[in-house]
Amino acid sequence: MSGQRQRQGRVGSRGGLAGRRSTRRDGLNGVEQLESRAVLSAISVAIVPPAVQDGSSLVAIALPVPAARLVLTAPQQAQAGVPTTITAMAVDAAGRPVTSFSGSAAVSSSDGAAMLPLIEVQFKDGRASFEVTFATAGRQTLSVRMLSDDPSGRMAARAATLVTAPRTLSSFLVSVPPRATAGTAINASIVAVDAANRPLTKFSGTASLTSADPAATLPASVTFVNGRATARVTFSTSGSQSITVRGGAGEKIVATAATYVIAPQVATTFSIVLPKAAAVGVPVVVTIVATDAQGRPVPTFSGTATLSSSDSAVKLPNSVRFVAGRATVRVAFGTLGEQTLTATSGPSTGGGISGTAKTQVGEVVTQRIRALPTART
C-alpha cells in the first residue's frame, strides 16, 4: 500500500531556500522521494541536517548571488599630475562583495584633462583596479558604468576626491661644510624644494653654479636626479666664501650657501725619527714626517727629499718620496761616534724644507756565554 502527503514550508533567510516540498512514500520499499524548488539564492551550498521526524534529509544547492551595484573607492585627496589608484567592487543588495562577478566598465571623470584608462577596465573576482592621473585642481569626480548586462542602470558608481595643485620648484637647499681648506675639494649638496621646503623628488632640471671666490674650481652647472644634485667645489682663497645656485625659468630661483675657508697647511720642516743609538754597519729604520710651523703633520705633502749624513761611510738612498706626508728609509751608519742624518726638499740655499736628527753610533758587542758543566748525581 502506498500513500502521498504534501507539506509547504520555508527555510529561514540564511538558508536562502523557500518553496514547495512534496513527499511521496512507496510502501513496498520504504523509499521517500523529496521534491524541492529553490526560490532565493545563496552564496554557497548548504547541507541541512536530516529531519528527525521522518528520517529524510534536505540538500539545498544555492545559486550565485547577483551583483546589485558597484562601489567605487578613491582617496580623499590626490595630487595633480601624480597617478592615483582607484578600486571598483561589485556588491550584492546587502553590500557584501560578489566575488563571482566579472565584466567590464567604462571610466569617466569631471576633469576633462585627466588621464583615464584608454579602454574599459575588467573585473576579476568582483574587483577592478586602475590608475587615474588628474590634471585640474579642485573637487573632481570619477565614475564607472557597466558596458552591458545592466538594463536597470544601477551598475554604476561615482566617487569624489580633492585634487591639489602640482608641487612646483620654489627654491634650492644648498648644503656645504661650515669650514673648508683652501685647495681641498668639498661636496656641495643641492636639493630642489617646493614652497613648503619639501623635496621635489621628480625634479630633473639643471642649475648653474658660481662662487664668490674667483679662484674657486667648480662645475658651471649641475643636473638634478630625483630632485638632488652634488657638485665638487675647491676654494682657493681663505676667508668667508660662498657658492650660488641659479635655476628655474629664467634662472630666477637663487640660493646661496657660505663656508669659511682656512689656509692650507704648509710643510715648513721635516721631523726625523732616528734611534738614539745605532750599531755600526747595522741598518736602522728612519721615519721622516713633514710638519707645519706648529709641528703638526701635513698629510697633504707628497714631495720628495734628498738625504745626506755627516757619516761619509753611511749607506742610504739618495732621496725618498713622501706619501700622505710621511717617508720611511733604512740607513746603515759606518763610522763610530755621533752622526747626523739630514733630509732636504727644495732649494738648499733657502726657502726649502729641511730637518736633521742625530744618533750615537757604537760598535757591535758580541757576548760569549760559556755553558756551566752539568752537575752529576
C-alpha positions in Angstrom: 0.0 0.0 0.0 1.3 3.4 -0.9 0.4 6.9 0.1 1.3 10.5 -0.7 1.4 13.6 1.5 2.3 17.2 0.8 3.7 20.0 3.1 4.6 23.5 2.3 7.3 25.3 4.4 10.0 27.9 4.2 13.6 27.7 5.5 14.9 30.9 7.2 16.5 33.7 5.2 20.0 32.4 6.0 19.3 29.1 4.3 18.2 31.0 1.2 15.6 28.3 0.3 11.9 28.6 0.1 9.4 26.7 -2.0 7.1 23.7 -2.2 8.0 20.4 -0.6 6.4 17.2 -1.8 7.0 13.9 -0.2 5.8 10.5 -1.5 6.4 7.2 0.3 6.4 3.9 -1.5 5.0 1.3 0.7 6.9 -1.5 -0.9 10.5 -0.4 -0.5 10.0 2.3 2.1 11.7 5.0 -0.1 10.6 8.5 0.4 11.1 10.9 -2.5 11.6 14.6 -2.0 10.9 17.4 -4.5 12.0 21.0 -3.8 12.2 24.1 -5.8 14.6 26.9 -4.8 13.2 30.4 -4.9 16.1 32.5 -3.2 19.8 32.1 -3.9 22.7 31.9 -1.6 26.5 32.2 -1.8 27.4 28.5 -1.2 26.0 25.0 -1.0 24.1 24.4 2.3 23.7 21.0 3.8 20.6 20.7 6.0 20.8 18.1 8.8 18.5 15.1 8.5 15.0 15.7 9.8 14.4 13.5 12.9 10.6 13.3 12.4 10.6 11.1 9.3 14.3 10.3 8.7 14.6 12.4 5.5 17.3 14.9 4.6 17.3 18.1 2.6 20.1 19.3 0.4 19.9 22.9 -0.8 22.1 23.9 -3.9 22.2 27.7 -3.9 22.5 29.8 -7.0 25.2 32.6 -7.2 24.3 35.8 -5.6 23.7 38.5 -8.2 25.6 41.8 -8.0 23.2 44.7 -7.2 25.5 47.7 -7.6 29.1 48.9 -7.9 31.2 50.6 -5.2 34.0 53.0 -6.2 36.8 53.7 -3.8 39.1 56.8 -4.3 41.4 58.6 -1.9 40.1 61.7 -0.3 42.9 63.7 -1.8 45.0 63.4 -4.9 47.8 65.5 -6.4 47.5 66.7 -10.0 50.0 65.0 -12.3 50.6 62.1 -10.0 48.9 58.7 -10.8 46.2 57.7 -8.3 45.0 54.1 -7.8 41.2 53.6 -7.9 39.3 50.4 -7.0 35.8 49.4 -8.1 34.0 46.5 -6.4 30.7 44.7 -7.1 28.4 44.1 -4.1 25.0 42.5 -3.6 21.9 44.2 -2.2 23.3 43.7 1.4 26.6 45.4 0.5 28.6 42.1 0.5 31.3 41.6 -2.1 30.3 39.4 -5.1 33.5 37.5 -6.0 31.8 35.7 -8.9 31.1 39.0 -10.7 33.0 39.6 -14.0 32.6 42.1 -16.7 33.9 45.4 -18.0 33.1 49.0 -17.2 33.9 52.4 -18.7 35.6 55.2 -16.7 34.8 58.9 -16.9 35.8 62.0 -14.9 34.6 65.6 -14.3 38.3 66.5 -15.0 38.4 66.8 -18.8 42.1 66.8 -18.8 42.5 63.7 -16.6 44.4 60.7 -17.9 42.0 57.8 -17.8 42.3 54.1 -18.9 42.3 54.0 -22.7 40.0 51.0 -22.7 37.4 49.7 -20.3 38.5 48.2 -17.1 38.0 44.5 -16.5 36.6 43.0 -13.3 38.2 39.9 -11.8 36.8 38.2 -8.7 34.4 41.1 -8.3 37.1 43.8 -8.3 38.9 46.1 -10.7 41.8 48.4 -10.0 43.1 51.1 -12.3 45.1 54.3 -12.3 43.9 57.9 -13.0 46.0 61.0 -13.2 44.1 64.2 -12.5 45.2 67.4 -14.1 42.9 70.1 -12.7 43.0 71.2 -9.1 39.8 71.3 -7.1 37.0 68.8 -6.3 36.8 66.2 -9.1 34.5 63.2 -9.6 35.2 59.8 -11.1 32.5 57.4 -12.5 32.4 53.8 -13.6 29.5 52.3 -15.6 29.0 48.7 -16.8 29.1 48.4 -20.6 26.5 45.5 -20.7 24.1 43.4 -18.7 22.8 46.4 -16.8 19.2 47.0 -18.0 18.3 48.8 -14.8 21.3 51.2 -15.0 22.2 50.5 -11.4 25.6 49.0 -12.1 27.4 52.4 -11.9 29.2 54.2 -9.2 30.8 57.6 -8.5 33.4 58.9 -6.1 34.8 62.4 -5.4 38.3 63.5 -4.5 40.1 66.8 -3.8 42.8 67.4 -6.3 45.6 69.6 -5.1 47.8 71.7 -7.5 51.1 70.1 -8.5 54.1 70.9 -6.5 56.5 73.2 -8.4 60.1 74.4 -7.9 60.3 77.2 -5.4 63.8 77.2 -4.1 67.1 75.2 -3.6 68.5 74.0 -0.4 72.3 74.2 -0.7 74.5 72.5 1.9 78.3 72.9 2.3 80.6 72.1 5.3 80.9 75.0 7.7 84.7 75.0 7.2 86.8 74.2 4.2 90.5 74.1 3.5 91.8 76.0 0.5 92.9 73.7 -2.2 90.9 70.7 -0.8 87.7 69.8 -2.7 84.4 69.6 -0.8 80.9 68.4 -1.7 78.1 70.8 -2.2 74.7 69.2 -1.9 71.7 70.8 -3.7 68.1 69.8 -3.2 65.1 71.2 -5.2 62.2 72.0 -2.9 58.7 73.5 -3.2 57.2 76.4 -1.3 56.9 74.3 1.9 60.6 73.3 1.6 59.5 69.7 0.7 61.9 67.9 -1.7 60.7 67.6 -5.2 61.8 64.0 -5.9 60.6 64.2 -9.6 62.6 67.4 -10.4 65.2 66.6 -13.1 66.2 70.1 -14.4 69.5 71.9 -14.3 71.0 74.8 -12.3 74.1 77.0 -12.8 76.8 77.4 -10.2 79.0 80.4 -9.3 81.3 81.3 -6.4 82.3 84.4 -4.5 85.9 83.0 -4.7 87.1 84.0 -8.2 89.8 81.4 -8.0 87.5 78.5 -6.9 87.1 75.4 -9.1 83.6 74.2 -9.6 81.3 72.9 -12.4 79.4 75.5 -14.4 76.1 73.6 -13.9 74.6 70.5 -12.4 71.8 68.2 -13.4 69.3 67.0 -10.8 68.4 63.3 -10.4 65.3 62.7 -8.3 65.4 66.3 -7.1 69.1 66.2 -5.9 72.5 67.2 -7.3 76.0 67.2 -5.9 78.9 69.4 -7.0 82.7 69.2 -6.1 84.0 72.6 -5.2 87.6 73.6 -4.4 88.1 77.0 -2.9 91.5 78.8 -3.3 91.1 81.9 -1.2 90.9 81.9 2.6 88.2 83.7 4.4 84.4 83.7 4.1 83.4 82.3 0.7 80.1 81.1 -0.8 78.5 79.3 -3.8 75.3 80.4 -5.6 72.8 78.2 -7.4 70.5 79.6 -10.0 67.7 77.7 -11.7 64.1 77.6 -12.8 62.5 79.7 -15.6 65.0 82.4 -16.5 67.2 81.3 -13.6 65.1 83.4 -11.3 65.3 80.9 -8.4 68.5 81.7 -6.5 70.0 80.1 -3.4 73.4 80.6 -1.7 75.5 78.8 0.9 78.5 80.1 2.7 81.6 78.5 4.3 84.8 79.7 6.0 87.9 78.8 4.0 91.1 78.3 6.0 94.6 78.5 4.5 96.0 75.1 3.8 98.7 73.5 6.0 102.1 74.3 4.6 105.1 72.0 5.4 107.9 74.0 6.8 110.2 71.4 8.3 110.9 67.6 8.4 110.8 65.8 11.7 113.2 62.8 11.5 112.6 59.9 13.9 116.0 58.3 14.4 117.1 55.8 17.1 119.3 57.4 19.9 121.9 54.7 19.4 122.8 52.6 16.4 125.3 49.8 15.8 127.9 50.4 13.1 127.0 48.6 9.9 123.6 47.5 11.2 120.6 49.1 9.3 118.1 51.1 11.2 114.6 52.2 10.2 114.2 56.0 9.9 110.8 57.8 9.6 110.6 61.3 8.2 107.4 63.4 8.7 106.5 66.7 7.0 105.3 69.2 9.6 104.0 72.8 9.6 105.2 75.7 11.7 103.3 74.4 14.8 104.8 71.0 14.5 101.6 69.4 13.2 101.9 66.7 10.5 100.9 67.8 7.0 99.2 64.8 5.4 98.8 66.6 2.1 102.6 66.8 1.5 103.6 64.5 -1.3 107.0 65.8 -2.5 110.5 64.3 -2.3 113.5 64.9 -0.2 117.2 64.3 -0.6 119.2 62.6 2.2 122.7 63.3 3.5 124.7 62.4 6.5 127.8 63.5 8.4 129.0 59.9 8.1 130.9 59.5 4.9 130.6 55.8 5.2 126.9 55.7 5.6 124.7 53.6 3.4 121.3 55.2 2.4 119.3 56.1 -0.7 119.8 59.5 -2.3 116.2 60.5 -1.9 112.8 59.5 -0.6 109.2 60.2 -1.7 106.5 61.2 0.8 103.1 59.6 0.8 100.5 61.3 2.9 103.2 63.4 4.5 105.5 60.5 5.5 108.5 58.6 4.3 110.4 55.6 5.6 114.0 54.7 4.8 116.7 52.2 6.0 120.1 53.7 7.0 123.3 51.9 8.0 125.9 54.1 9.6 129.6 53.1 9.0 131.5 55.5 11.4 131.7 55.4 15.1 130.6 58.4 17.1 127.9 60.9 16.9 126.4 61.1 13.4 123.6 63.1 11.8 121.0 62.5 9.1 119.5 65.4 7.1 116.5 65.5 4.8 116.1 68.4 2.4 113.4 69.4 -0.1 113.6 72.4 -2.4 116.4 74.9 -2.8 119.3 74.2 -0.4 120.1 77.9 -0.3 116.9 78.8 1.5 113.1 78.6 1.0 113.1 74.9 1.1 112.2 72.3 3.8 114.8 70.5 5.8 115.3 68.6 9.0 118.1 67.0 10.9 118.4 64.3 13.6 121.5 62.7 15.3 122.4 59.4 16.7 125.3 57.8 18.6 126.9 55.0 16.5 128.8 52.4 18.5 130.5 49.0 18.0 128.7 45.8 17.9 129.3 44.0 21.1 129.4 40.2 20.9 129.0 38.3 24.2 130.1 34.7 24.6 128.2 32.6 27.1 130.0 29.6 28.4 127.8 26.8 29.5 128.3 25.5 33.0 129.1 21.8 33.5 126.1 19.7 34.4 126.2 18.5 38.0 126.4 14.7 38.4 124.1 13.0 40.7 
